[in-house]
Amino acid sequence: MINEKFLAACREFLQPEQIMLDAPMSEHTTFKIGGPADCLLKPASLEETQKILQLVKKYELPLTFVGNGSNMLVRDKGIRGVVVNFADTIADIKVEGTKMTAGAGALLKDVAEAAAQHSLAGMEFACGIPGSIGGAVFMNAGAYGGETKSVVKLVHAVTREGEIKTYTLNELELGYRHSIFQSNGEAIVEVELELTPGNEAEIRAGIADYTNRRESKQPLEMPSAGSTFKRPEGYFAGTLIDQTGLKGLTVGGAQVSTKHAGFVVNKGGATAADVVNLIHEVQKRVKDAHGVELQPEVRMIGEK
C-alpha cells in the first residue's frame, strides 16, 4: 500500500492523469507482461521529478524508473512502491547547431528522425531500437556498430535526494550495456548529444538500410523486450541458440522466436515466469551444447 500522505503531497503538484494506482505494467512494457505497480507517476518536468524523489525519500518508499519499458521484464506480482515513468511526458527534442537535447522519455526513433531533419549524423544506429534516450544511456544501447557512448555529451540527472546533477561523458562509466546509473539509482531526466554535420539524403539512406535489416530479421510483429541475451565474447547469442536447435522452443506463452533466435517473444498470454523458465532452459541447453554461459540482457524487476 502507498502512504496516503505521500499521495496527498503528490496531488499538490501532479495532475490526476499523472498518478496511477495499481497500474498494470503489462501496459507500460514492450513485452506486454507484468503485474501491477503500487503507484506509477509520470512527471512532466525536471522540477516535478525532483519533488517526487524528495517525497519518495521522505516516506522511505521503494523506487523504480521506467522509460519506454523495453529491455525489461516485470515479474508477475508487479512492483512495490513507486514507479517513475518518463515514457511520453519528458520527451521534448531541441536542436541547436550540432547539439541535440532530448528529454529522457524521447523515443530513439524520434531522436534519430530529428537528427535526420537537421542533417546531423550519428544517431542512425538507434533508429530501430525500441527504447527511449534515457534507457539508451542507462544501458549504453547499441546496434549495427554504433552505441550511445559515441554521441552523448552530457546527462542531467536527479539524485535520490532530489538534487540536480550533471554528468560529462567521462563520468558516465559507459561500457557494454552498462552505465553508472545502474548502481547509483539516480533518475536520468535529460540528455545532451553531440552529433556531426552530414547529408540528409545519406543519413536517411542509412536509416532506411538499418530499418530494412531490422524488419527482415527481427520479430518486430510480436511483443518482446528486444535482444534477450548479452553478446558472449567471441560469439553471437542468437547464432548459438539457433545452432542448438532452439528456435520455436516454447514455455507457456513465451517462445524463442522462429525468426531470430536471440529474441524471446510473447506469443500470447505469456507470464514473466514463462519467460524466466524459457531463459533458464535456453541457458542450460546452450551451456551443454557449446560450453558458453549466456547472460540475460533483459532487466528483471519486481516481485516473483
N, C-alpha and C positions, 0 to 999 in steps of 0.2 A: 504493500500500500504506500502511496505517496503522501508525504506530510501535507496536511491541509494548509498550514501556514505558508509552506513553500509555494503551493499552487496559488494562494491568495496574493502572494507577493509577485508571482509571475504575471497574474492577470492585471496588475497595475501598469505594465508596460507592453504586454503582448496582446494581440487581438485573439478572439476566440478560435479562429481558424488556425492560429499558430500553436495551439495547445491541443494535443490528442492524448486521451487516456485509453489504456488497454489497446494500443494501436497495433494491429496485426502486421508484423514485419514482413509477411509474405507480400504485402502491398508496397514495400519500400526496399525490396532487393530484386536484382535481376534474376535470381534463382527462383523467385516466387515461392519461397519456402521460409518458414519461421513463425514461432509463436509470438504472443503479444509483448510489446514493450509497456511497462507500467505507465510511463509518461514520455511522449515524443514531442519535442519542442522544435519549432522552425524559426530561428532568429532571422531577421531581415537586415541586420547591420552589425558592424563591429561592436557598437555600444550595447546592443541587445545581447550579444554573445557574452560580453563582459559581465553584464548584470546576471545572466543565467549562471555563469560559472561561479560568481561570488555567492549566489544563493545556494548552489549545489554544495559549495564548501561549508557555508554556514550551517546547513542542515545535514551535512555529512552523508550525502546520497551517492550511490554508485553512479558512474558517468560513462557513457559510450558515445563516440562520434561516428556518424554515418554520412557519406556523401551520396553518390548515386546508387549505392547498395550493390555495386559489382564487387567481384573478388571477395565475397564474404558469404558464409553460411551461418544463418541464425538458427540456433538449436530449437527443438520443438516446444520447450517450455517458455521460450521467449527471453526477454532481457529485463532484469530487475533495475529499478532506479530510473534514471533519466537518460534518454537518447536525444542528442542534439543532432538534428538533420539539416544539412546545408544544401539539400538537393536542388531546389529551384528558387530559393529566396535570396541567397547571396551569390548571384551568378552574373553580375554585370561584367562586361568586357570593354576596356578602353585602350585605344592605341594612340601613342604619341611617338612619331618617328619610328625607330626600330624597337621601342619599348612597348610591351603589352601588359596591362594589368587586368587580372581576372579574379572575380570572387571565387571562393573555394568550391562553390556548387556549380560553376560553369562547366558544361559538358565538354569533353575533349574534342568532340566533333565540331562543336560551335567555336571553340578556340581555334581549331585548325581552319575552319571556314573564314573566320575573321582575319586570320593571318593571310590567307589567300587573297581576300578582298583588298588588303593593303599591300599586296605584293611582297609579303615577308615570308622568307623560307625558314624552315627548321622544325615546324610542327607537323609536317606531312605524316610522319611515322605514327602519330597519335590519332589520325582521323577515324579509325575504326575501333579504338579501344573503348569499351562500353562503360567509361567511368568519368569522374569529374577531375578537374585540375588539382583540387585538394587531395583526392585519393591518389592521383598520379604522383604527387610529391611524397605522400605517405609511403607509397610502395616503390618509388622511383620506377614507375611504369615504363615499359619499353616495348618496341616491336620493330621488326624489319631493320635492325641495326641501329635504330635511334633510341634514345632514352631521355627521360625528363631531365636528368642531370645536365644534359648538353644545352638546355635552353633556360633553365632557372637562374634568376639573378638574385632576387630577394624573396623572402617569405615572411608575411606578417601573421603572427600567431597571438593567441590569448592563453596565458598561463592558468593553472588551476586556481590561482589566487585572483584571477580576473585582471591581470596586468597585461598590457600590450607589449609584445616583444618582437623584434625584427631580426631575422637570421640572414646572413650572407650565404652564398653558395658553399663556401668552405666550412661553414658551421653546421651544415645540414646532415653531414655524415651519410651522403648518398652512396649506396653500393647496390649490389644486385638485390633487387626487391627489398631494399632497406633504407630507412631514414631515421634521424634522431627522434622523430615523433612516435615511433613505435615503442620507445622506452620512456619518454618524458611526459606523455599523457596530455600534451597541450593541443589546443584547437588551431588548426590551420584555417585562417579566415580569408587571406588574400595573397595572391602570388604574382610577382613581377617577373616577366620573361624578357630576355634579350634575344631578338631574332635578327636575321640577316636580310638585307635588301635582295630581292630576286625578281624574276619574271613571272607574272601572274599565270600566264599560259603554261609555263614549265611546272610551276607549283601545282596547278590544278591537274596536270598530266600525272604528276607523282601521286596525288591524292586518288585519282581515278585508278591508277595501277594498284596501289595498296588496297583500295576498296574492292577491286575485282578479285585480287588474290584472296582476300579475306572471305568474301562472299562465296567463292568457288570451293574453298577448302574447309571453312569452319561452319558449325551447325548454328548459324545465327537465327534460324527459324524456331529454335527451341530454347526455353529458359535455361540459363546456366550462369556460372559465376566467372566465365572466361576460362583461361587455361587452369586446369586443376592442380597440376604439379609444377614445381620449380624445375628448371633445366639441370639435370645432373651433369657434372663436369665430364666432358668428353662424349656426351650422348644427347639425344633428344627424347624427352619423356614419351611423346606420342608415338615415336618410332619403336621404342622398347615395348610399349603396351600393345601396339599393333603386331609386332613380331612374336609376342607371347600369345597371340590369338584371342585377345580380349575385346575386340570391337563387338558391341552389342551385348556385352555381359550386363545382366540386369539384377538389381536387388530392389524389390518393391517397385516404386515409380522412378527409381534412379537408374540410369543406363550409361555405359561407356558409349559415346557417340559412334554411330556407324559411319559417320562422315569424317571425323577426326578423333583419333583415339586419345588425344591429350585433353579432351573435354568430357566431363561427366555432365549429363543433361537431365532435366526434369521432364520425363516423357508424359507426365500427368499424375498429379496427386502424390508426388514424392514427399517423404518426410526427411527431416535432417538426419534422422537415424538411418534411413535408407542410404543416403549419400555417404555418411561416415562408414557404414558397413561395406559399401561398394569400394570406397577408397582403400580401406584396410585389405580387402580381398585382392585388389589390383596390386597394392604394395607387396603382399605376400607372394603372389604368383610371379611378379617381375623379379623379386629377390631370388626366388627359387630357380627361375629360368636363366637369369643373367648376372646374379650376384650384385645387383645395383639396388640401393635403397632410395626409393622415390620419396621426396618430401613435399607435402601439400603446399601449394602457393596460396590456396584459398584460406582466408582467416575464418576461424570457427569461434563464434561468440555466443553468449547466452547460456541458459541452463538446459541440461540434458532432460 
